[in-house]
Amino acid sequence: MVIAPLIRRKPKWGDTMNKSELAEAVAAKAGMTKAQGVDVVNAFVSVVEESLAGGGDVRIPGFGSFTVAHRAAGKARNPRTGELVDRPASKRPKFKAGKSFKDCVNC
């Protein structure tokens, strides 16, 4: 079985792999079809979204952690008018890379 190269061009600083390229790379690495790779990537994203929406965290040892960061309510200034406005409390997804992942990127 011939496995296609994961990245077809020489990566440059700032190159970005999009979702379909990620799915293709996953499929090639796991020896499955591209459609199955798309299903795997979509399933992973869906599970992470559902877990965070439900208030949970996703921790993958060696890779990193997906958590929910809470931002307190406060005051903000409208840059056009200079008027103070209330900024409501909000939540946002947050990713923290694990040590092994950091070491891999910095090698």
C-alpha positions as CSV (number, residue, x, y, z in Angstrom):
1,M,0.0,0.0,0.0
2,V,1.3,3.4,-1.0
3,I,0.7,6.2,1.5
4,A,0.5,9.7,0.0
5,P,2.7,12.4,1.6
6,L,1.1,14.3,4.4
7,I,2.1,17.7,3.1
8,R,2.5,18.0,-0.7
9,R,4.6,21.2,-0.6
10,K,7.5,22.2,1.5
11,P,6.1,23.9,4.6
12,K,7.0,27.5,5.1
13,W,6.8,29.6,8.2
14,G,3.1,30.3,8.8
15,D,1.7,27.6,6.5
16,T,-1.6,26.4,7.8
17,M,-3.2,22.9,7.3
18,N,-7.0,23.3,6.8
19,K,-9.6,20.8,7.9
20,S,-9.7,18.8,4.7
21,E,-5.9,18.5,4.6
22,L,-6.0,17.3,8.2
23,A,-8.6,14.7,7.3
24,E,-6.5,13.5,4.4
25,A,-3.4,13.3,6.5
26,V,-5.3,11.3,9.2
27,A,-6.6,9.0,6.6
28,A,-3.2,8.4,5.1
29,K,-1.6,7.8,8.5
30,A,-4.3,5.4,9.6
31,G,-4.6,3.6,6.3
32,M,-8.2,4.5,5.7
33,T,-10.1,6.3,2.9
34,K,-10.3,10.1,2.8
35,A,-14.0,9.9,3.6
36,Q,-13.3,7.9,6.7
37,G,-10.6,10.5,7.7
38,V,-13.2,13.3,7.3
39,D,-15.6,11.3,9.6
40,V,-12.9,10.9,12.2
41,V,-11.9,14.6,12.2
42,N,-15.6,15.6,12.3
43,A,-16.3,13.2,15.2
44,F,-13.4,14.5,17.2
45,V,-14.4,18.1,16.8
46,S,-18.0,17.2,17.7
47,V,-17.0,15.4,20.8
48,V,-14.8,18.2,22.0
49,E,-17.5,20.8,21.3
50,E,-20.2,18.8,23.2
51,S,-17.9,18.2,26.1
52,L,-17.0,21.9,26.5
53,A,-20.6,23.0,26.0
54,G,-21.6,20.6,28.8
55,G,-19.1,22.2,31.1
56,G,-16.5,19.4,30.9
57,D,-12.9,19.4,29.8
58,V,-11.0,17.2,27.3
59,R,-7.5,16.1,28.4
60,I,-5.3,14.2,26.0
61,P,-2.0,13.3,27.9
62,G,1.0,14.3,25.9
63,F,-1.0,16.5,23.5
64,G,-3.0,19.0,25.5
65,S,-6.2,20.1,27.2
66,F,-9.3,21.7,25.9
67,T,-11.1,23.7,28.6
68,V,-13.6,26.5,29.0
69,A,-12.2,29.9,30.2
70,H,-14.6,32.2,32.0
71,R,-14.4,36.0,31.4
72,A,-16.0,38.1,34.1
73,A,-18.4,40.9,33.3
74,G,-16.9,44.4,33.2
75,K,-16.9,47.7,31.6
76,A,-15.6,48.5,28.1
77,R,-15.2,51.7,26.1
78,N,-16.8,52.2,22.7
79,P,-13.8,53.4,20.6
80,R,-16.0,55.6,18.4
81,T,-17.9,57.5,21.0
82,G,-15.7,57.0,24.1
83,E,-18.8,55.9,26.0
84,L,-18.5,53.3,28.7
85,V,-20.6,50.2,28.0
86,D,-21.3,47.0,30.1
87,R,-19.5,43.9,28.8
88,P,-21.4,40.7,29.8
89,A,-19.7,37.7,31.3
90,S,-18.8,35.1,28.7
91,K,-17.1,31.8,28.2
92,R,-14.6,30.8,25.5
93,P,-12.8,27.6,24.5
94,K,-9.2,27.4,25.5
95,F,-6.4,25.0,24.5
96,K,-3.2,24.4,26.5
97,A,-0.5,22.3,24.8
98,G,1.0,19.4,26.8
99,K,4.7,19.1,27.5
100,S,5.3,16.3,24.9
101,F,3.5,18.4,22.2
102,K,5.6,21.5,23.1
103,D,8.8,19.5,23.0
104,C,7.9,18.0,19.6
105,V,7.2,21.5,18.1
106,N,10.4,23.0,19.6
107,C,12.8,20.2,18.5
